[in-house]
Amino acid sequence: MGEVPKKIEVLGPGCPRCKETYQVVLNVVAEAGLSCDVEKVESIDRMVELGLMATPGVVFDGRVVMAGRIPKPEEVRRALGLT
């Protein structure tokens, strides 16, 4: 298993797709029993700061790992190094 991020941000303007992405990430983290902070971020400034061009975006410790679509739980598990 890879190093688990300390902070996961789900970025988006608050649309249903962004909220669904947040739930997918929260569920995977909870199921795996990980102790990392998961935060829903709606700040346009933060998106610009990270260079995020498409939402929803998933960010691990300040690094964009997914953008522009709702990830499947398996994709989140893989990105976290759980599979």
N, C-alpha and C positions, 0 to 999 in steps of 0.2 A: 504494500500500500504506500502511495506517495505521501508527501507532507500535506496534512489537512490545513486549508487556509484558516486564519484566525478570523477573518471578516469576509463575508460574502454580501455583495450589494446586487440588488435587482433594480436596474434603472429603467425608467419609463415615465411618461406623463400622467399615468393613472388610468390608462385605458384597460378594458377587460383583458386583453392579451398580456399586458404587463402584470396585472393582478393574478392571472392564471400561472404565469411563469413564477411569480413569487411563491404561490402555493405549491407548485411542483418542487421547487428548491427546498422550501420548508419541510415538506413531506419526506424528501430523500434524506435531509439532514437529521430529522427526528427518527426515521426508521433505522438509520445507521448509528444512532446514538452519539453523533458528533457534538463536540462542545465548541461550536464557532458561532459568532454573531451573524444573523441573517437580517438584512435591513432593506426595506423598500425605499428607494430614493427617487424623488420626482423633480430634483433640481436640474434645470437645464444647464446651469453653470457646471455642475459635476459631469454631466454628459459631454459637454464641450471640453472640459479639462482632460477627460479620458479619451477624447477623439472618437466617441461613440456616434456612428453615423446612422444606425438603424436600431429601433427599439422593438421589443424589449432587449435589454442587455444584461448579461450576468458577468460579474466582476469578482475575481478572487484576489484579495489583498492588493487591490489597485491595478490588476491586470485583466483586461477584457478577455473572457474565454468563450463567450457565445453572444451573438447579436442578430437581431432581425427576425427572430421567430421564437415560438414557444418550444423549449426543449422537451424531449421525452425524458421520463425519469431515468431511463437507462443511460442517456447521454450525460445527465448530471452525475450519475454514479461513476461513469467512466472518467469524466473530467476531474472528479474528486479522487480518482485512483482506487475506487472501491470494487472494481470488477477486473 
